[in-house]
Amino acid sequence: MEKKLVGRITHFFPNISVAVVALDDTIKVGDKISFEGPSTNFEQTVDSMQVEHKSIPEAKKGQEIGMKTAQPVKEKDLVYKVASEAKPAPAAKPAAKTAKPKAKK
């Protein structure tokens, strides 16, 4: 499983379980991310993100976003995008052989 650093926690609001994330790369709703720090280590899917109290589908490098977290996080925890493992391509099915009609004598 590959991980790519996408940001860091700059603040956490424990009463509403919302983290402020300063981004170093792009993330989108639906991405799987991992929060990691000295006492933090869990994964979750990005369900929603906000900038200035407005929901956005994608956030880019340099933005600070608000994101609801499944568990508490701490300032300076790192946020990684988790690459989904590639599923092997299904094996190609052999072409069906067509029976040749037998010639009558």
N, CA, C and O atoms as CSV, one atom per row, in Angstrom:
chain,resi,resn,atom,element,x,y,z
A,1,MET,N,N,0.839,-1.168,0.000
A,1,MET,CA,C,0.000,0.000,0.000
A,1,MET,C,C,0.893,1.244,0.000
A,1,MET,O,O,1.715,1.425,0.899
A,2,GLU,N,N,0.728,2.093,-1.007
A,2,GLU,CA,C,1.540,3.303,-1.108
A,2,GLU,C,C,0.848,4.464,-0.437
A,2,GLU,O,O,-0.377,4.582,-0.476
A,3,LYS,N,N,1.659,5.341,0.193
A,3,LYS,CA,C,1.123,6.534,0.824
A,3,LYS,C,C,1.883,7.739,0.304
A,3,LYS,O,O,3.078,7.665,0.020
A,4,LYS,N,N,1.162,8.863,0.181
A,4,LYS,CA,C,1.779,10.099,-0.270
A,4,LYS,C,C,1.376,11.206,0.690
A,4,LYS,O,O,0.188,11.401,0.947
A,5,LEU,N,N,2.356,11.934,1.225
A,5,LEU,CA,C,2.080,13.025,2.149
A,5,LEU,C,C,1.266,14.105,1.436
A,5,LEU,O,O,1.669,14.594,0.380
A,6,VAL,N,N,0.125,14.474,2.012
A,6,VAL,CA,C,-0.707,15.510,1.392
A,6,VAL,C,C,-0.935,16.709,2.307
A,6,VAL,O,O,-1.428,17.744,1.857
A,7,GLY,N,N,-0.580,16.581,3.590
A,7,GLY,CA,C,-0.777,17.730,4.458
A,7,GLY,C,C,-0.463,17.432,5.908
A,7,GLY,O,O,0.022,16.356,6.259
A,8,ARG,N,N,-0.762,18.446,6.762
A,8,ARG,CA,C,-0.531,18.306,8.193
A,8,ARG,C,C,-1.640,19.023,8.949
A,8,ARG,O,O,-2.243,19.974,8.450
A,9,ILE,N,N,-1.892,18.551,10.147
A,9,ILE,CA,C,-2.934,19.138,10.987
A,9,ILE,C,C,-2.388,20.415,11.621
A,9,ILE,O,O,-1.310,20.411,12.216
A,10,THR,N,N,-3.143,21.511,11.486
A,10,THR,CA,C,-2.734,22.765,12.128
A,10,THR,C,C,-3.612,23.102,13.329
A,10,THR,O,O,-3.218,23.892,14.187
A,11,HIS,N,N,-4.804,22.501,13.390
A,11,HIS,CA,C,-5.696,22.728,14.535
A,11,HIS,C,C,-6.746,21.621,14.574
A,11,HIS,O,O,-7.085,21.031,13.548
A,12,PHE,N,N,-7.249,21.353,15.769
A,12,PHE,CA,C,-8.316,20.360,15.924
A,12,PHE,C,C,-9.360,20.902,16.885
A,12,PHE,O,O,-9.030,21.392,17.965
A,13,PHE,N,N,-10.634,20.810,16.482
A,13,PHE,CA,C,-11.754,21.227,17.311
A,13,PHE,C,C,-12.395,19.961,17.894
A,13,PHE,O,O,-13.204,19.318,17.225
A,14,PRO,N,N,-12.038,19.596,19.144
A,14,PRO,CA,C,-12.504,18.318,19.698
A,14,PRO,C,C,-14.018,18.242,19.906
A,14,PRO,O,O,-14.600,17.161,19.815
A,15,ASN,N,N,-14.660,19.380,20.184
A,15,ASN,CA,C,-16.101,19.341,20.451
A,15,ASN,C,C,-16.915,18.981,19.208
A,15,ASN,O,O,-18.026,18.466,19.336
A,16,ILE,N,N,-16.385,19.239,18.005
A,16,ILE,CA,C,-17.096,18.880,16.765
A,16,ILE,C,C,-16.291,17.895,15.912
A,16,ILE,O,O,-16.709,17.533,14.812
A,17,SER,N,N,-15.136,17.465,16.425
A,17,SER,CA,C,-14.260,16.502,15.753
A,17,SER,C,C,-13.913,16.938,14.325
A,17,SER,O,O,-14.053,16.177,13.368
A,18,VAL,N,N,-13.453,18.194,14.217
A,18,VAL,CA,C,-13.057,18.756,12.923
A,18,VAL,C,C,-11.600,19.177,12.991
A,18,VAL,O,O,-11.173,19.851,13.929
A,19,ALA,N,N,-10.838,18.762,11.972
A,19,ALA,CA,C,-9.430,19.120,11.873
A,19,ALA,C,C,-9.230,20.166,10.784
A,19,ALA,O,O,-9.917,20.159,9.763
A,20,VAL,N,N,-8.285,21.061,11.019
A,20,VAL,CA,C,-7.852,21.989,9.978
A,20,VAL,C,C,-6.577,21.388,9.395
A,20,VAL,O,O,-5.618,21.108,10.115
A,21,VAL,N,N,-6.584,21.196,8.072
A,21,VAL,CA,C,-5.460,20.554,7.386
A,21,VAL,C,C,-4.838,21.542,6.404
A,21,VAL,O,O,-5.520,22.060,5.520
A,22,ALA,N,N,-3.537,21.800,6.563
A,22,ALA,CA,C,-2.791,22.605,5.600
A,22,ALA,C,C,-2.276,21.639,4.539
A,22,ALA,O,O,-1.525,20.713,4.844
A,23,LEU,N,N,-2.682,21.862,3.294
A,23,LEU,CA,C,-2.381,20.893,2.239
A,23,LEU,C,C,-1.080,21.173,1.505
A,23,LEU,O,O,-0.746,22.316,1.193
A,24,ASP,N,N,-0.350,20.079,1.236
A,24,ASP,CA,C,0.865,20.111,0.424
A,24,ASP,C,C,0.614,19.465,-0.931
A,24,ASP,O,O,1.510,19.427,-1.775
A,25,ASP,N,N,-0.596,18.957,-1.148
A,25,ASP,CA,C,-0.960,18.284,-2.397
A,25,ASP,C,C,-2.483,18.274,-2.497
A,25,ASP,O,O,-3.177,18.686,-1.567
A,26,THR,N,N,-2.992,17.802,-3.625
A,26,THR,CA,C,-4.424,17.783,-3.882
A,26,THR,C,C,-5.095,16.557,-3.258
A,26,THR,O,O,-4.553,15.453,-3.303
A,27,ILE,N,N,-6.274,16.761,-2.678
A,27,ILE,CA,C,-7.113,15.637,-2.250
A,27,ILE,C,C,-8.543,15.906,-2.713
A,27,ILE,O,O,-8.939,17.050,-2.937
A,28,LYS,N,N,-9.302,14.826,-2.849
A,28,LYS,CA,C,-10.679,14.921,-3.323
A,28,LYS,C,C,-11.601,14.149,-2.390
A,28,LYS,O,O,-11.171,13.252,-1.664
A,29,VAL,N,N,-12.878,14.518,-2.426
A,29,VAL,CA,C,-13.879,13.738,-1.708
A,29,VAL,C,C,-13.840,12.320,-2.287
A,29,VAL,O,O,-13.822,12.140,-3.505
A,30,GLY,N,N,-13.828,11.334,-1.417
A,30,GLY,CA,C,-13.751,9.933,-1.843
A,30,GLY,C,C,-12.360,9.340,-1.696
A,30,GLY,O,O,-12.210,8.118,-1.698
A,31,ASP,N,N,-11.321,10.196,-1.568
A,31,ASP,CA,C,-9.960,9.688,-1.363
A,31,ASP,C,C,-9.860,9.016,-0.004
A,31,ASP,O,O,-10.529,9.414,0.949
A,32,LYS,N,N,-9.017,7.990,0.074
A,32,LYS,CA,C,-8.732,7.339,1.351
A,32,LYS,C,C,-7.479,8.008,1.905
A,32,LYS,O,O,-6.467,8.120,1.214
A,33,ILE,N,N,-7.559,8.451,3.164
A,33,ILE,CA,C,-6.424,9.137,3.779
A,33,ILE,C,C,-6.072,8.475,5.107
A,33,ILE,O,O,-6.865,7.746,5.703
A,34,SER,N,N,-4.845,8.761,5.544
A,34,SER,CA,C,-4.340,8.219,6.800
A,34,SER,C,C,-3.816,9.374,7.647
A,34,SER,O,O,-3.074,10.227,7.160
A,35,PHE,N,N,-4.209,9.393,8.920
A,35,PHE,CA,C,-3.694,10.375,9.874
A,35,PHE,C,C,-2.639,9.672,10.706
A,35,PHE,O,O,-2.901,8.614,11.279
A,36,GLU,N,N,-1.434,10.257,10.779
A,36,GLU,CA,C,-0.342,9.608,11.501
A,36,GLU,C,C,0.430,10.602,12.348
A,36,GLU,O,O,0.752,11.706,11.909
A,37,GLY,N,N,0.718,10.189,13.565
A,37,GLY,CA,C,1.492,11.000,14.495
A,37,GLY,C,C,1.970,10.128,15.628
A,37,GLY,O,O,1.774,8.913,15.597
A,38,PRO,N,N,2.606,10.732,16.649
A,38,PRO,CA,C,3.123,9.938,17.762
A,38,PRO,C,C,2.052,9.090,18.453
A,38,PRO,O,O,2.342,7.981,18.902
A,39,SER,N,N,0.824,9.595,18.542
A,39,SER,CA,C,-0.243,8.825,19.188
A,39,SER,C,C,-1.473,8.693,18.291
A,39,SER,O,O,-2.560,8.364,18.765
A,40,THR,N,N,-1.297,8.951,16.998
A,40,THR,CA,C,-2.414,8.895,16.047
A,40,THR,C,C,-2.048,7.964,14.905
A,40,THR,O,O,-0.947,8.039,14.361
A,41,ASN,N,N,-2.976,7.088,14.545
A,41,ASN,CA,C,-2.735,6.220,13.396
A,41,ASN,C,C,-4.056,5.570,12.988
A,41,ASN,O,O,-4.433,4.528,13.525
A,42,PHE,N,N,-4.758,6.190,12.034
A,42,PHE,CA,C,-5.998,5.609,11.524
A,42,PHE,C,C,-6.249,6.108,10.108
A,42,PHE,O,O,-5.710,7.125,9.673
A,43,GLU,N,N,-7.089,5.349,9.405
A,43,GLU,CA,C,-7.462,5.700,8.036
A,43,GLU,C,C,-8.945,6.012,7.973
A,43,GLU,O,O,-9.737,5.500,8.764
A,44,GLN,N,N,-9.306,6.853,7.028
A,44,GLN,CA,C,-10.710,7.135,6.771
A,44,GLN,C,C,-10.850,7.647,5.337
A,44,GLN,O,O,-9.867,8.019,4.696
A,45,THR,N,N,-12.075,7.658,4.858
A,45,THR,CA,C,-12.368,8.200,3.539
A,45,THR,C,C,-12.788,9.652,3.706
A,45,THR,O,O,-13.480,9.996,4.664
A,46,VAL,N,N,-12.370,10.505,2.773
A,46,VAL,CA,C,-12.771,11.905,2.802
A,46,VAL,C,C,-14.241,11.976,2.389
A,46,VAL,O,O,-14.582,11.776,1.224
A,47,ASP,N,N,-15.104,12.265,3.365
A,47,ASP,CA,C,-16.535,12.363,3.080
A,47,ASP,C,C,-16.923,13.765,2.642
A,47,ASP,O,O,-17.804,13.939,1.800
A,48,SER,N,N,-16.261,14.767,3.216
A,48,SER,CA,C,-16.525,16.155,2.836
A,48,SER,C,C,-15.376,17.025,3.319
A,48,SER,O,O,-14.643,16.666,4.241
A,49,MET,N,N,-15.239,18.177,2.674
A,49,MET,CA,C,-14.219,19.163,3.050
A,49,MET,C,C,-14.861,20.534,2.927
A,49,MET,O,O,-15.787,20.731,2.140
A,50,GLN,N,N,-14.363,21.477,3.713
A,50,GLN,CA,C,-14.891,22.835,3.627
A,50,GLN,C,C,-13.766,23.848,3.636
A,50,GLN,O,O,-12.726,23.651,4.264
A,51,VAL,N,N,-14.004,24.938,2.922
A,51,VAL,CA,C,-13.151,26.115,2.966
A,51,VAL,C,C,-14.090,27.281,3.239
A,51,VAL,O,O,-15.044,27.503,2.493
A,52,GLU,N,N,-13.819,28.025,4.309
A,52,GLU,CA,C,-14.673,29.152,4.688
A,52,GLU,C,C,-16.143,28.735,4.802
A,52,GLU,O,O,-17.031,29.460,4.354
A,53,HIS,N,N,-16.394,27.581,5.395
A,53,HIS,CA,C,-17.741,27.047,5.650
A,53,HIS,C,C,-18.511,26.679,4.383
A,53,HIS,O,O,-19.736,26.554,4.416
A,54,LYS,N,N,-17.806,26.505,3.276
A,54,LYS,CA,C,-18.451,26.080,2.029
A,54,LYS,C,C,-17.863,24.739,1.612
A,54,LYS,O,O,-16.644,24.579,1.555
A,55,SER,N,N,-18.735,23.776,1.320
A,55,SER,CA,C,-18.278,22.448,0.897
A,55,SER,C,C,-17.610,22.526,-0.462
A,55,SER,O,O,-18.065,23.240,-1.355
A,56,ILE,N,N,-16.516,21.774,-0.606
A,56,ILE,CA,C,-15.788,21.721,-1.880
A,56,ILE,C,C,-15.518,20.255,-2.229
A,56,ILE,O,O,-15.333,19.432,-1.332
A,57,PRO,N,N,-15.493,19.921,-3.530
A,57,PRO,CA,C,-15.233,18.531,-3.927
A,57,PRO,C,C,-13.746,18.193,-4.002
A,57,PRO,O,O,-13.372,17.021,-3.958
A,58,GLU,N,N,-12.895,19.221,-4.115
A,58,GLU,CA,C,-11.459,19.016,-4.274
A,58,GLU,C,C,-10.724,20.184,-3.642
A,58,GLU,O,O,-11.169,21.328,-3.724
A,59,ALA,N,N,-9.590,19.886,-3.008
A,59,ALA,CA,C,-8.759,20.929,-2.410
A,59,ALA,C,C,-7.341,20.780,-2.945
A,59,ALA,O,O,-6.866,19.668,-3.175
A,60,LYS,N,N,-6.669,21.916,-3.138
A,60,LYS,CA,C,-5.348,21.904,-3.769
A,60,LYS,C,C,-4.251,22.363,-2.822
A,60,LYS,O,O,-4.509,22.926,-1.758
A,61,LYS,N,N,-3.025,22.106,-3.243
A,61,LYS,CA,C,-1.842,22.504,-2.492
A,61,LYS,C,C,-1.946,23.982,-2.101
A,61,LYS,O,O,-2.309,24.831,-2.915
A,62,GLY,N,N,-1.618,24.266,-0.837
A,62,GLY,CA,C,-1.631,25.638,-0.356
A,62,GLY,C,C,-2.916,26.026,0.368
A,62,GLY,O,O,-2.943,27.029,1.081
A,63,GLN,N,N,-3.985,25.238,0.193
A,63,GLN,CA,C,-5.240,25.547,0.867
A,63,GLN,C,C,-5.247,24.978,2.281
A,63,GLN,O,O,-4.564,23.996,2.572
A,64,GLU,N,N,-6.023,25.604,3.149
A,64,GLU,CA,C,-6.312,25.045,4.469
A,64,GLU,C,C,-7.784,24.691,4.466
A,64,GLU,O,O,-8.640,25.520,4.155
A,65,ILE,N,N,-8.066,23.448,4.816
A,65,ILE,CA,C,-9.442,22.951,4.765
A,65,ILE,C,C,-9.884,22.461,6.130
A,65,ILE,O,O,-9.060,22.126,6.981
A,66,GLY,N,N,-11.183,22.423,6.326
A,66,GLY,CA,C,-11.766,21.807,7.501
A,66,GLY,C,C,-12.308,20.447,7.100
A,66,GLY,O,O,-12.921,20.300,6.043
A,67,MET,N,N,-12.080,19.457,7.947
A,67,MET,CA,C,-12.510,18.092,7.640
A,67,MET,C,C,-12.920,17.384,8.919
A,67,MET,O,O,-12.199,17.413,9.916
A,68,LYS,N,N,-14.075,16.750,8.884
A,68,LYS,CA,C,-14.527,15.953,10.029
A,68,LYS,C,C,-13.652,14.698,10.103
A,68,LYS,O,O,-13.377,14.067,9.083
A,69,THR,N,N,-13.219,14.343,11.308
A,69,THR,CA,C,-12.372,13.166,11.478
A,69,THR,C,C,-13.089,12.111,12.309
A,69,THR,O,O,-13.896,12.430,13.182
A,70,ALA,N,N,-12.782,10.856,12.024
A,70,ALA,CA,C,-13.409,9.727,12.712
A,70,ALA,C,C,-12.889,9.585,14.142
A,70,ALA,O,O,-13.574,9.050,15.015
A,71,GLN,N,N,-11.656,10.076,14.369
A,71,GLN,CA,C,-11.037,9.993,15.689
A,71,GLN,C,C,-10.312,11.310,15.954
A,71,GLN,O,O,-10.048,12.075,15.026
A,72,PRO,N,N,-9.993,11.574,17.219
A,72,PRO,CA,C,-9.234,12.798,17.508
A,72,PRO,C,C,-7.844,12.778,16.863
A,72,PRO,O,O,-7.214,11.727,16.751
A,73,VAL,N,N,-7.385,13.944,16.447
A,73,VAL,CA,C,-6.031,14.109,15.899
A,73,VAL,C,C,-5.348,15.230,16.675
A,73,VAL,O,O,-5.982,15.938,17.456
A,74,LYS,N,N,-4.058,15.378,16.450
A,74,LYS,CA,C,-3.303,16.412,17.149
A,74,LYS,C,C,-2.591,17.314,16.136
A,74,LYS,O,O,-2.282,16.902,15.017
A,75,GLU,N,N,-2.342,18.547,16.559
A,75,GLU,CA,C,-1.577,19.460,15.717
A,75,GLU,C,C,-0.245,18.811,15.375
A,75,GLU,O,O,0.372,18.149,16.209
A,76,LYS,N,N,0.181,19.007,14.158
A,76,LYS,CA,C,1.429,18.469,13.595
A,76,LYS,C,C,1.320,17.016,13.152
A,76,LYS,O,O,2.273,16.484,12.583
A,77,ASP,N,N,0.176,16.348,13.395
A,77,ASP,CA,C,-0.005,15.017,12.810
A,77,ASP,C,C,0.040,15.171,11.293
A,77,ASP,O,O,-0.344,16.210,10.757
A,78,LEU,N,N,0.506,14.144,10.611
A,78,LEU,CA,C,0.623,14.177,9.156
A,78,LEU,C,C,-0.561,13.471,8.514
A,78,LEU,O,O,-1.129,12.531,9.070
A,79,VAL,N,N,-0.916,13.951,7.324
A,79,VAL,CA,C,-2.040,13.376,6.575
A,79,VAL,C,C,-1.487,12.827,5.266
A,79,VAL,O,O,-0.833,13.542,4.507
A,80,TYR,N,N,-1.759,11.548,5.012
A,80,TYR,CA,C,-1.294,10.879,3.806
A,80,TYR,C,C,-2.477,10.428,2.966
A,80,TYR,O,O,-3.511,10.026,3.500
A,81,LYS,N,N,-2.322,10.496,1.650
A,81,LYS,CA,C,-3.297,9.886,0.750
A,81,LYS,C,C,-2.843,8.453,0.558
A,81,LYS,O,O,-1.679,8.194,0.249
A,82,VAL,N,N,-3.777,7.516,0.743
A,82,VAL,CA,C,-3.464,6.102,0.625
A,82,VAL,C,C,-3.879,5.646,-0.769
A,82,VAL,O,O,-5.049,5.733,-1.141
A,83,ALA,N,N,-2.903,5.157,-1.534
A,83,ALA,CA,C,-3.200,4.668,-2.882
A,83,ALA,C,C,-3.909,3.337,-2.762
A,83,ALA,O,O,-3.449,2.436,-2.060
A,84,SER,N,N,-5.024,3.219,-3.447
A,84,SER,CA,C,-5.734,1.943,-3.408
A,84,SER,C,C,-4.921,0.915,-4.160
A,84,SER,O,O,-4.321,1.206,-5.195
A,85,GLU,N,N,-4.910,-0.280,-3.627
A,85,GLU,CA,C,-4.132,-1.341,-4.261
A,85,GLU,C,C,-4.768,-1.688,-5.590
A,85,GLU,O,O,-5.983,-1.857,-5.690
A,86,ALA,N,N,-3.941,-1.790,-6.597
A,86,ALA,CA,C,-4.452,-2.103,-7.932
A,86,ALA,C,C,-5.003,-3.520,-7.940
A,86,ALA,O,O,-4.362,-4.459,-7.469
A,87,LYS,N,N,-6.183,-3.649,-8.475
A,87,LYS,CA,C,-6.783,-4.975,-8.584
A,87,LYS,C,C,-6.269,-5.627,-9.849
A,87,LYS,O,O,-6.174,-4.964,-10.882
A,88,PRO,N,N,-5.935,-6.905,-9.800
A,88,PRO,CA,C,-5.443,-7.556,-11.015
A,88,PRO,C,C,-6.545,-7.589,-12.069
A,88,PRO,O,O,-7.722,-7.769,-11.755
A,89,ALA,N,N,-6.142,-7.412,-13.312
A,89,ALA,CA,C,-7.105,-7.439,-14.410
A,89,ALA,C,C,-7.669,-8.848,-14.533
A,89,ALA,O,O,-6.946,-9.829,-14.364
A,90,PRO,N,N,-8.943,-8.943,-14.823
A,90,PRO,CA,C,-9.515,-10.287,-14.972
A,90,PRO,C,C,-8.874,-11.000,-16.155
A,90,PRO,O,O,-8.560,-10.392,-17.178
A,91,ALA,N,N,-8.691,-12.292,-15.988
A,91,ALA,CA,C,-8.069,-13.078,-17.059
A,91,ALA,C,C,-9.001,-13.094,-18.266
A,91,ALA,O,O,-10.218,-13.220,-18.132
A,92,ALA,N,N,-8.407,-12.964,-19.435
A,92,ALA,CA,C,-9.213,-12.975,-20.660
A,92,ALA,C,C,-9.774,-14.376,-20.867
A,92,ALA,O,O,-9.075,-15.372,-20.685
A,93,LYS,N,N,-11.020,-14.435,-21.244
A,93,LYS,CA,C,-11.651,-15.728,-21.496
A,93,LYS,C,C,-11.275,-16.169,-22.901
A,93,LYS,O,O,-11.261,-15.359,-23.828
A,94,PRO,N,N,-10.970,-17.452,-23.061
A,94,PRO,CA,C,-10.646,-17.913,-24.412
A,94,PRO,C,C,-11.878,-17.803,-25.307
A,94,PRO,O,O,-13.012,-17.983,-24.863
A,95,ALA,N,N,-11.627,-17.508,-26.554
A,95,ALA,CA,C,-12.739,-17.377,-27.499
A,95,ALA,C,C,-13.452,-18.718,-27.612
A,95,ALA,O,O,-12.826,-19.777,-27.662
A,96,ALA,N,N,-14.762,-18.641,-27.651
A,96,ALA,CA,C,-15.555,-19.879,-27.764
A,96,ALA,C,C,-15.305,-20.498,-29.135
A,96,ALA,O,O,-15.315,-19.815,-30.160
A,97,LYS,N,N,-15.085,-21.793,-29.123
A,97,LYS,CA,C,-14.855,-22.486,-30.392
A,97,LYS,C,C,-16.209,-22.826,-31.001
A,97,LYS,O,O,-17.104,-23.347,-30.336
A,98,THR,N,N,-16.323,-22.521,-32.259
A,98,THR,CA,C,-17.578,-22.842,-32.927
A,98,THR,C,C,-17.435,-24.202,-33.589
A,98,THR,O,O,-16.445,-24.483,-34.264
A,99,ALA,N,N,-18.414,-25.012,-33.389
A,99,ALA,CA,C,-18.376,-26.354,-33.972
A,99,ALA,C,C,-18.680,-26.255,-35.460
A,99,ALA,O,O,-19.639,-25.602,-35.871
A,100,LYS,N,N,-17.850,-26.913,-36.258
A,100,LYS,CA,C,-18.094,-26.915,-37.703
A,100,LYS,C,C,-19.100,-28.022,-38.007
A,100,LYS,O,O,-18.953,-29.147,-37.530
A,101,PRO,N,N,-20.099,-27.710,-38.784
A,101,PRO,CA,C,-21.055,-28.766,-39.113
A,101,PRO,C,C,-20.390,-29.827,-39.957
A,101,PRO,O,O,-19.611,-29.543,-40.866
A,102,LYS,N,N,-20.719,-31.040,-39.630
A,102,LYS,CA,C,-20.132,-32.154,-40.387
A,102,LYS,C,C,-20.825,-32.267,-41.740
A,102,LYS,O,O,-22.050,-32.200,-41.843
A,103,ALA,N,N,-20.024,-32.435,-42.748
A,103,ALA,CA,C,-20.597,-32.572,-44.097
A,103,ALA,C,C,-21.215,-33.959,-44.258
A,103,ALA,O,O,-20.627,-34.961,-43.852
A,104,LYS,N,N,-22.397,-34.005,-44.849
A,104,LYS,CA,C,-23.070,-35.301,-45.094
A,104,LYS,C,C,-22.573,-35.871,-46.387
A,104,LYS,O,O,-22.309,-35.133,-47.337
A,105,LYS,N,N,-22.441,-37.176,-46.440
A,105,LYS,CA,C,-21.960,-37.854,-47.646
A,105,LYS,C,C,-23.094,-38.386,-48.445
A,105,LYS,O,O,-22.879,-38.989,-49.497
